[in-house]
Amino acid sequence: MTGETYRDAYGIPHVRAADVHELARAQGRVTAVDRAWQLEVERHRAQGTSASFLGSADVPWDVLARRSRLADTARRCLAALERRDAETARWVRAYADGVNEGLPAGARRTPEFARTGLTPGRWEPWTPLAVWLSTHLLFAGFPAKLWREQVIRHLGPDAVGLFATDGPGTAGSNGWLVSGARTTTGHALLAGDPHRFVEDPGVYQQIRLACPEFDALGLAVPGVPGLPHFAHTGRAAWGITNAMADYQDLYRERLRRTGSTVEALGPDGLWHPAYSHVETLEVAGEDPIAVEVIETERGPVIAGGPEGAAPEVPRAASYGPRTADGEAGALALRYPSRVTEDLGFSALLPLLRARTVADVDRALDAWAEPVNVVQAADTAGGTLHRVAGRVPRRARANRLHPVPAWHAGHDWRGWHETPYAPVPGGVAVMANQRGPAAPLGVEFAPPHRADRIRALLDARRAWSAEDMAAIHTDTHLASAAPLLGHLAALDGLTPAAARLRDRLLAWDRHMDADSTDAAAYAALRTAVVRLLAAQPAFAPLAGPPAYPEALRPWLALVPRIGYALEHLLRAEELYGIDRPALIRTALEQVAAEPGTGTWSDTHRLAPWQALPGTPATPGLAGDHDCVLCTSAVPGLTDRAARGPAARWVWDLADRDHSRWVVPFGADGVPGAPHHHDQLPLWLGGGLVPVVTDWNRLTPDRTPEHPHDH
């Protein structure tokens, strides 16, 4: 048996093979047939070559990928994996081989290739590692260090806490574990939903992987073998949330060019040679761009560069600002896999083989990045709640802002022990709030989602898998309290403003799709955020940041004000700003032009597509601080680019009672029957039943056009 694929009613692939390597090959092959365009976009993004067919809009990312040395890091990690763990290296190679086998058929059925003139390329054995690294490079939000540096410079160090919340570019998740003592079956339940930028095709792929050693189903990352984040092996199951740990550092570098050599000033006061070369970045329809790749002893230089011209090609990328003393300003990025040559792939096969939480725990000891909080359970009643991943030990300043490379005391000194947490009362909840990973991070999500999930779980003694959708879709917005509290204290309003105030104070604080009150609250919040952002105290933070475009979402003032609004309204004093007067002005503005629509009229999905087309933009319920975390950007837009990239429930009593759903569907081909067939369920809070009986599945007999009939 070289590998067989079956499909359920939603076109979800169930793959089985004679051994783990043939299974990896079959996983790569079916992923390429279903998701050829997505895979090739991800390969090119990891290599920094996406602008070659997508055009100039992708240049900023390609420059960052090149300068961060993602592909080179992936090559090094694979070489190290082959030395340390030959079995996993062979498994990864088999997956890449399968992708190469499936790409021609996948490309023939995918119209984007013809639209762009792109020909499928070759996946190298290191490509899955590069895709993993590219997908998670910004996961920990290192650009927030640049924001905090600006805040400290202009508002002082105490202001850091005002903005210390999950920001506009951060990925998050909900996850909860209910032990058998709190379920209807006596066996544990796990559930959750990862919050990421919603993409079409989706960032997670529902898939089942079976061979004589294991039979696991879960959510794969297209382009990467196995089931790293969410899976059920029949006897053990797990899920993750972003730990919000800080494990990447930015160093300000002093660079100079001496002849053809770039040098960096070290903490010993001496100039040391830096690695440098020039790469050519092709841009569809435009001249190529020269990208100078530089790496110091700290890490790759991702912004800025030395004075003087690099070797010439037709155009050169802009490298950023210069320092006040005339030397070139530069930022080097230090990240764990560049230092250790280890992306944690040695955890992936042991996870698939896991039968107990002890197996999951041992597997996660090899995990590297991103740093996650993991919850797991098994059929014997075991539970696990821990942090997994590598966080370096270093000075606190490294975690807060960029540090000077030429000063001593900012080196990495080993790795933190990863914390564990209990499961008190048979329930554990993680929603990116301060929890077991608190000593490892700086910015965490407010506690609202976690508190709400726990309150909902506490309201019932025994839970079933079917009950979990009610938690996934809860729309209560606890973070509305500070603004509503200010409203309650206002008097002397115009009649229209008074009516709006009274209406909002009577509102149930649920961001329901059909709620006109939720829409009115959002309109008021937008007005308040914009008025706050226009205050002179924040003016120094409002200018366009002199950093690479790919980092700017973390540096824009209005989104930062929007996400930190709760802190800003609760602060004892706010730089002399008269907040009651400002909120009064906002209330009068909204009351003067009252809207009549519902929240879902403006709160609409805005999925990312590599090749802009006609995306699905349905109206949504929820908001950033709701359990149903569909993130508007207050003050900027009600549209949601981030939201649940999947929802899942793992039942340890019977895997066939588990459920899952993704925003769109199993197939990445526009117009295919299973391209968007899960969207109605996703919007309504429904879940697709998991099917594991092979006799209830349909053999995939037409690999070029699977499940198109």
Secondary structure as GFF3:
##gff-version 3
##sequence-region A 1 709
A	DSSP	beta_strand	4	7	.	.	.	ID=ss1
A	DSSP	beta_strand	13	16	.	.	.	ID=ss2
A	DSSP	alpha_helix	20	47	.	.	.	ID=ss3
A	DSSP	alpha_helix	51	54	.	.	.	ID=ss4
A	DSSP	three_ten_helix	56	58	.	.	.	ID=ss5
A	DSSP	alpha_helix	59	68	.	.	.	ID=ss6
A	DSSP	alpha_helix	70	84	.	.	.	ID=ss7
A	DSSP	alpha_helix	86	108	.	.	.	ID=ss8
A	DSSP	alpha_helix	111	116	.	.	.	ID=ss9
A	DSSP	alpha_helix	127	136	.	.	.	ID=ss10
A	DSSP	alpha_helix	144	155	.	.	.	ID=ss11
A	DSSP	three_ten_helix	157	163	.	.	.	ID=ss12
A	DSSP	beta_strand	172	178	.	.	.	ID=ss13
A	DSSP	three_ten_helix	180	182	.	.	.	ID=ss14
A	DSSP	beta_strand	189	197	.	.	.	ID=ss15
A	DSSP	beta_strand	205	211	.	.	.	ID=ss16
A	DSSP	beta_strand	214	220	.	.	.	ID=ss17
A	DSSP	beta_strand	230	232	.	.	.	ID=ss18
A	DSSP	beta_strand	236	242	.	.	.	ID=ss19
A	DSSP	beta_strand	249	258	.	.	.	ID=ss20
A	DSSP	beta_strand	261	265	.	.	.	ID=ss21
A	DSSP	beta_strand	271	283	.	.	.	ID=ss22
A	DSSP	beta_strand	286	295	.	.	.	ID=ss23
A	DSSP	beta_strand	301	304	.	.	.	ID=ss24
A	DSSP	beta_strand	328	334	.	.	.	ID=ss25
A	DSSP	alpha_helix	336	340	.	.	.	ID=ss26
A	DSSP	three_ten_helix	345	347	.	.	.	ID=ss27
A	DSSP	alpha_helix	348	352	.	.	.	ID=ss28
A	DSSP	alpha_helix	357	364	.	.	.	ID=ss29
A	DSSP	beta_strand	372	378	.	.	.	ID=ss30
A	DSSP	beta_strand	383	388	.	.	.	ID=ss31
A	DSSP	alpha_helix	396	400	.	.	.	ID=ss32
A	DSSP	beta_strand	403	404	.	.	.	ID=ss33
A	DSSP	three_ten_helix	424	426	.	.	.	ID=ss34
A	DSSP	beta_strand	427	430	.	.	.	ID=ss35
A	DSSP	three_ten_helix	438	440	.	.	.	ID=ss36
A	DSSP	alpha_helix	448	458	.	.	.	ID=ss37
A	DSSP	three_ten_helix	465	468	.	.	.	ID=ss38
A	DSSP	alpha_helix	469	472	.	.	.	ID=ss39
A	DSSP	three_ten_helix	478	480	.	.	.	ID=ss40
A	DSSP	alpha_helix	481	488	.	.	.	ID=ss41
A	DSSP	alpha_helix	495	506	.	.	.	ID=ss42
A	DSSP	alpha_helix	516	533	.	.	.	ID=ss43
A	DSSP	three_ten_helix	536	541	.	.	.	ID=ss44
A	DSSP	three_ten_helix	549	554	.	.	.	ID=ss45
A	DSSP	alpha_helix	557	563	.	.	.	ID=ss46
A	DSSP	alpha_helix	565	570	.	.	.	ID=ss47
A	DSSP	alpha_helix	579	592	.	.	.	ID=ss48
A	DSSP	alpha_helix	599	602	.	.	.	ID=ss49
A	DSSP	beta_strand	631	633	.	.	.	ID=ss50
A	DSSP	beta_strand	637	644	.	.	.	ID=ss51
A	DSSP	beta_strand	647	651	.	.	.	ID=ss52
A	DSSP	three_ten_helix	655	657	.	.	.	ID=ss53
A	DSSP	beta_strand	659	661	.	.	.	ID=ss54
A	DSSP	alpha_helix	679	684	.	.	.	ID=ss55
A	DSSP	beta_strand	688	689	.	.	.	ID=ss56
A	DSSP	three_ten_helix	694	696	.	.	.	ID=ss57
A	DSSP	beta_strand	698	699	.	.	.	ID=ss58
###
